[in-house]
Amino acid sequence: MSPSSDRLSLAALEHGRPFSERHIGPDAGELARMLETIGVGSLEELADAAMPTSIRSDPADWEGERTPGSVDSAPPPAATEAEVLDELRALAGSNTMLVPMLGLGYHGTITPPVIRRNVLEDPAWYTAYTPYQPEISQGRLEALLNFQTVVCDLTGLDVAGASMLDESTAAVEAMMLLRRVVKNRGDRFLVDADTLPQTVAVLRTRADSLGIAIELVDATSELPEGDFFGLLLAAPGASGALRDHTDVIAAAHERGAQVVVACDLLAATLVTPPGEQGADVAVGSSQRFGVPLGFGGPHAGFLAVRQQLARQLPGRLVGTSIDADGQPAHRLALQTREQHIRRDKATSNICTAQVLLAVIASMYAVHHGPSGLAGIARRTHRMTAVLAAGLVKGGVEVVHRDFFDTVLARVPGRAAEVTGACRAEGLLVREIDADHVGVSCSEVTTREHLAATWRAFGVGELEVADLDAATKDAVPAALVRTSRYLTNPVFHRHRSETALLRYLRTLSDKDVALDRSMIPLGSCTMKLNATAEMEPITYPGFGNLHPFAPESDAPGMMKVIRDLEAWLVHLTGYHAVSLQPNAGSQGELAGLLAIRAYHHSRGDTHRDVCVIPASAHGTNAASAISAGMRVKVVRTTERGDVDVEDLHRVIGEVGDALSAIMITYPSTHGVYEPHVRKVLAAVHDAGGQVYVDGANLNALVGLARPGRFGADVSHLNLHKTFCIPHGGGGPGVGPIGVAEHLAPFLPNHPAQPSAGPETGVGPVAGAPWGSASILPISWAYVRLMGVDGLRRATLTAVAAANYVAARLRDSFPVLYTGPGGFVAHECILDLRPLTKSSGVTVDDVAKRLADYGFHAPTMSFPVAGTLMVEPTESEDLAEIDRFCEAMIAIRAEAARVESGEWPADDNPLVHAPFTARSVLVGEWTHPFTREEAAFPAAGRAEKIWVPVRRIDSAHGDRNLVCSCPPLEELAEA
Ligand SMILES: *Cc1c(COP(=O)(O)O)cnc(C)c1O
């Protein structure tokens, strides 16, 4: 071989294998085999056959379609992992990190390295899905139960959910909860004027569409005359003031209202908690329990209630039940409250929450234990007390006598000057108005920070030790907490790092996440979350930014935000994008509020009906209700499409009350509806707006743009299509793209004017850009793939779904197909005929898949009795085949039930899953072997053992246990 013919040029070699070939599972040979099975010659041919041409468009044409004034910008050509990491490192490095002393619900904290590396940076935790399959989710369910216990114990209330999206939206959920339970007390909701300003703003955004009147009140004086259904108090207040709310809570109760307290978990270790002061509900953020500031999020909000309100809780709740062997096991409790079951009657639209962050916060409590937490709280408080004493000594007026971690200083006419001097000292403090500055201490505050603050206020050099000795605590005696908390052994056993490390590993080993096997969940798009995409989120340059830091402190973060907005605009064909909504559900709400505001701006205040197909995701209906709309359901046809005839009937019925239609595209049935443009036109002709739920964008990116095929607004799920990991049930990001006429009504934010239009609907999340610190993940994905790579990913995802449909069709009928008999990026397997002939249910198949080493597909959505499979582009052919073979083997097992060989009530399907212990019992009485139970044919070579048997959910709902029992109860038992 001559060297010249064998030699590749430098140009061909220098970039190595493109990242897109690692993101995309099947290689060229595998893809060819898949296409052959499907019966098409190429990916392009498949796209031409499966997708209606009426929606198709080519990236080459997009440049010419830009609307004037749009931020539209094409992503640059794909870069390598090394290049992208260099770029992100430089961007993170360009941010100015001041010591965060601005407060307002966001505080400095130290993520214990053992938790950072072994939870936040560990794919076993971050690639997991929401624990709907509890038998393979016991680890994160236990961690969430710990979180709930932390919240219950520290707030002094009985039941807490497994996380809210943030503190401000938790306050909204609490307001809506009280409105449901308090009857005949009108529509007035009183809010402590000392509440976090972003929470007040989010409450106002949401109250407006719900017909609730928000009224700010001074919680230290008499409550105003007249009826009100609820009162929200702050403990401590945004100003730092710490107050005993016992009397005002009693006064509100006397008037027939109920009370929410927005509280600080760290303060609650030292201060009488809201529950003991009489509160009905407590909300807040667990950010300062080890979760980086991240320019605003993601952080786990919390909501806790007294026992009587448990069935009214919004969002997810973990509870303990028993498994088929009578052993304790955890699962999601009271699911009949939730949007996926109750739809427009749900207690909330929350789907994706903040599980990963709740796990981090709970582990922070496990790591420090009650005495460690109290130590951090005491230190924080002492720093604050000494800081205040120094200011007073230097002649500065300190407004409040009682406080926990925030000093409110009065500096007439000098606030800007003092804030500037603090900046010069490297400290970020809060300039409240011309006369007031707020300074908050935290776990990261040091003596040097106190000295620097004093210098900035011009009070000169002071001796910390002297002040410390001379200064009393600023928590009044009547408010000092006396009750115990976190007495369960889990908060005491893990003081050594060795013990904690093993606890974390023990828990994650119980779970099946993407790092173990494919998670074929339809609608959820469980694709690769590449390490290079994940790494940057823990760069300090992104993690340590306070959300209300001036934009000029965050040029690198802002570039990530602006780039991503522009790229998403380009990919969706919309005019503008808002990244603020922190989950798909919140995007839906923001989009519907924009539609509502648009109608109102034209005088169409009567347009309040949202039309939703019967097959829609539960969040759609729940969001429409949360946006103050009425829901009308439109039928779907036998083929799974929106029934155009029925749509015309509904539109006729609704008349000029029509506000919008919400459809999903491709549909929740996993097909590209050929008539979608007809549907959109019918709604537009009747004066309605079109909301396209973008959860299925993984079937469109690079091939079609909703903003160009007739939609007015969509949310995207960056935690589906754009590679943010699901985190076991959050975080997520649910940005919305809108057409030009809706752009003036995007969310905005009082603390950061550039976060949205001045004419916007107000904030829908506490932070200006929502969960900013995880945006680098999606930025990196787009940067690594380029438009070509993204387009190829979409085509491969469609091929993978059609391959699964082709392979499984003979075992399980594929319920819906679109043009040419093809599906889009997912397919629905109909198990109803099998259930009829054998008694084997979707549940049995789902549980049995765990014995084969797989997470189940989406169950009974959008059609009861079916499984929806979405393989995504990231699974290679070997893994897809393993899954298909497991499904085929399960069908063969069901056939043995059908034929009567195995009784309907004693076969490996009804008894699945099997723990190791369950097959090692002394006497084996089943008609199938132990080996058939535990090592079925086509199971994975490396056996994944489940830690518990099938869980009895109804038992748990009847006997509700939603926190770890305290030591006293354990001792009794
Ligand atoms: C996932 C999903 C949603 C909800 O998104 P979250 O981020 O979980 O709130 C809405 N619609 C569809 C079709 C979805 O698949």
The ligand as an SDF file (V2000), in Angstrom:
LIG
                    3D

 15 15  0  0  0  0  0  0  0  0999 V2000
  -44.1630   16.2000   29.1960 C   0  0  0  0  0  0  0  0  0  0  0  0
  -45.3680   16.7720   28.5740 C   0  0  0  0  0  0  0  0  0  0  0  0
  -45.9860   17.9330   29.0880 C   0  0  0  0  0  0  0  0  0  0  0  0
  -45.6150   18.5500   30.4130 C   0  0  0  0  0  0  0  0  0  0  0  0
  -44.3190   18.9970   30.5370 O   0  0  0  0  0  0  0  0  0  0  0  0
  -43.6330   19.1170   31.9680 P   0  0  0  0  0  0  0  0  0  0  0  0
  -42.3240   19.7110   31.6650 O   0  0  0  0  0  0  0  0  0  0  0  0
  -43.5590   17.7640   32.5500 O   0  0  0  0  0  0  0  0  0  0  0  0
  -44.4680   20.0250   32.8040 O   0  0  0  0  0  0  0  0  0  0  0  0
  -47.0330   18.4730   28.3750 C   0  0  0  0  0  0  0  0  0  0  0  0
  -47.4920   17.8990   27.2480 N   0  0  0  0  0  0  0  0  0  0  0  0
  -46.9520   16.7640   26.7500 C   0  0  0  0  0  0  0  0  0  0  0  0
  -47.4980   16.1650   25.5020 C   0  0  0  0  0  0  0  0  0  0  0  0
  -45.8800   16.1680   27.4080 C   0  0  0  0  0  0  0  0  0  0  0  0
  -45.3570   15.0290   26.9410 O   0  0  0  0  0  0  0  0  0  0  0  0
  1  2  1  0
  2  3  1  0
  2 14  2  0
  3  4  1  0
  3 10  2  0
  4  5  1  0
  5  6  1  0
  6  7  2  0
  6  8  1  0
  6  9  1  0
 10 11  1  0
 11 12  2  0
 12 13  1  0
 12 14  1  0
 14 15  1  0
M  END
$$$$
